[in-house]
């Protein structure tokens, strides 16, 4: 299968990877596996690019990693996207996530308005609706750090670049 898309992602910190993995484990124990791409860290997708824009996407990723410091993001709510196929948790928007998105999304081909979120489960609407009560039982608001960017091609998944955001200074 030929690669179809490139995605630039902002990864959540290790502690919250563990937290969210526990939530996903609860979903799996209740019989919900989902159709999301396995093996990816929990993240916020910042931009999507056509595969012929790989060089530009790499440069955008490098520049953003150099210009931005890691920052905190408060995840306070959950949601389901229109169509009912994606269950997610979402942060409160803040200046840092907005600025990072703006810096990353210059060449994006995303067909709809950007909503910062971390996907928990992708499946058919009836499955998502059935999984919602399980997720509600485990979810609680949390603060995560965004400290790393990574760029991948899909499908199949191919890791292209992974960079830490600067630790101090910057935006």
C-alpha positions in Angstrom: 0.0 0.0 0.0 1.4 3.4 -0.9 1.8 6.1 1.7 -1.1 8.5 1.6 -0.4 11.3 4.1 2.2 12.9 6.4 1.2 14.0 9.9 3.1 16.2 12.3 2.3 15.4 15.9 3.0 16.9 19.3 3.5 14.1 21.9 2.3 14.1 25.4 4.9 13.5 28.2 5.7 10.0 29.5 3.6 10.2 32.7 0.5 11.0 30.7 1.3 8.3 28.1 1.1 5.9 31.0 -2.2 7.5 32.3 -3.8 7.3 28.9 -2.6 3.8 28.3 -4.4 2.8 31.4 -7.6 4.4 30.1 -7.2 2.5 26.8 -6.5 -0.7 28.7 -9.9 -0.2 30.5 -11.5 0.1 27.1 -9.8 -3.0 25.8 -10.8 -5.0 28.9 -14.4 -3.9 28.2 -14.1 -5.3 24.7 -13.3 -2.1 22.7 -10.1 -2.3 20.6 -10.7 0.4 18.0 -9.2 0.8 14.5 -6.7 3.5 15.4 -3.1 3.2 14.3 -1.3 1.0 16.9 2.0 1.9 18.5 1.8 5.7 18.2 2.3 7.7 21.4 -0.7 9.8 22.5 -0.4 13.1 20.8 -2.1 16.1 19.3 -2.0 16.2 15.5 -0.7 19.6 14.5 -0.7 19.4 10.7 -1.2 17.1 7.8 0.7 17.2 4.5 0.6 15.4 1.1 3.4 12.9 0.8 5.1 15.0 -1.9 5.7 17.7 0.7 8.0 15.6 2.9 11.0 17.9 2.6 8.9 20.9 3.6 7.2 19.0 6.5 10.7 18.1 7.8 11.8 21.7 7.7 8.6 22.9 9.4 9.1 20.3 12.1 12.8 21.2 12.7 12.0 24.9 12.8 9.2 24.5 15.3 11.3 22.2 17.5 14.0 24.9 17.6 11.6 27.8 18.2 9.3 26.4 20.8 9.8 25.3 24.4 7.9 22.5 26.1 4.7 23.7 27.7 1.8 22.5 29.8 -1.6 21.8 28.5 -4.7 21.2 30.6 -6.9 18.4 29.3 -10.4 19.0 30.8 -13.0 17.3 28.6 -13.8 14.5 26.3 -15.6 14.5 23.0 -16.8 12.7 19.9 -16.2 14.1 16.4 -19.1 14.5 13.9 -19.8 11.2 12.3 -19.4 9.5 15.7 -16.2 7.5 14.8 -13.6 9.2 17.1 -13.6 9.3 20.9 -11.1 11.7 22.3 -9.9 13.8 25.2 -9.2 17.5 24.6 -7.2 20.3 26.2 -8.2 23.8 26.9 -6.7 25.9 24.2 -3.9 28.2 25.3 -1.5 30.6 23.6 1.3 27.9 23.3 -0.8 25.3 21.6 -2.3 27.9 19.2 1.1 29.3 18.4 2.6 25.8 17.8 -0.3 24.9 15.6 0.1 28.1 13.6 3.8 27.4 13.1 3.2 23.8 12.0 0.1 24.2 9.8 1.5 26.3 7.0 1.2 23.6 4.3 -1.5 21.5 5.9 -4.1 19.7 3.8 -6.5 19.2 6.7 -10.0 19.4 5.2 -11.8 20.8 8.4 -11.1 23.2 11.2 -8.4 22.1 13.6 -9.5 20.8 17.0 -6.6 19.9 19.4 -7.3 16.5 20.9 -5.8 13.2 21.8 -7.6 10.2 20.2 -8.6 7.4 22.5 -10.6 5.2 20.1 -11.6 5.1 16.5 -14.4 2.8 15.5 -18.0 2.7 14.2 -20.5 5.1 15.8 -22.3 2.4 17.7 -19.1 1.1 19.2 -18.0 4.6 20.2 -21.3 5.2 21.8 -21.0 1.9 23.7 -17.4 2.7 24.8 -18.3 6.2 26.1 -19.5 5.1 29.5 -16.4 3.1 30.1 -14.2 6.0 29.2 -16.3 8.4 31.4 -15.6 6.1 34.4 -11.8 6.4 34.0 -11.3 9.9 32.6 -10.4 12.7 34.9 -8.9 16.1 34.0 -5.1 16.2 33.9 -2.2 18.5 32.9 0.2 17.2 30.3 3.4 18.5 28.9 4.1 18.8 25.2 7.8 18.3 24.8 8.3 16.5 21.5 7.3 16.7 17.9 7.3 13.8 15.5 6.5 13.4 11.8 5.1 10.2 10.4 3.9 8.9 7.1 0.7 6.8 6.9 -0.2 3.9 5.8 1.7 1.9 6.7 3.2 4.0 9.5 6.7 5.2 8.8 8.5 7.4 11.4 10.3 10.2 9.6 11.6 12.5 12.3 11.3 13.0 16.1 12.6 16.0 17.9 12.4 17.4 21.5 11.2 21.0 21.9 13.7 23.3 23.5 13.7 23.1 27.2 14.0 26.8 28.0 13.4 30.1 26.3 11.6 30.4 23.0 7.9 30.8 22.4 
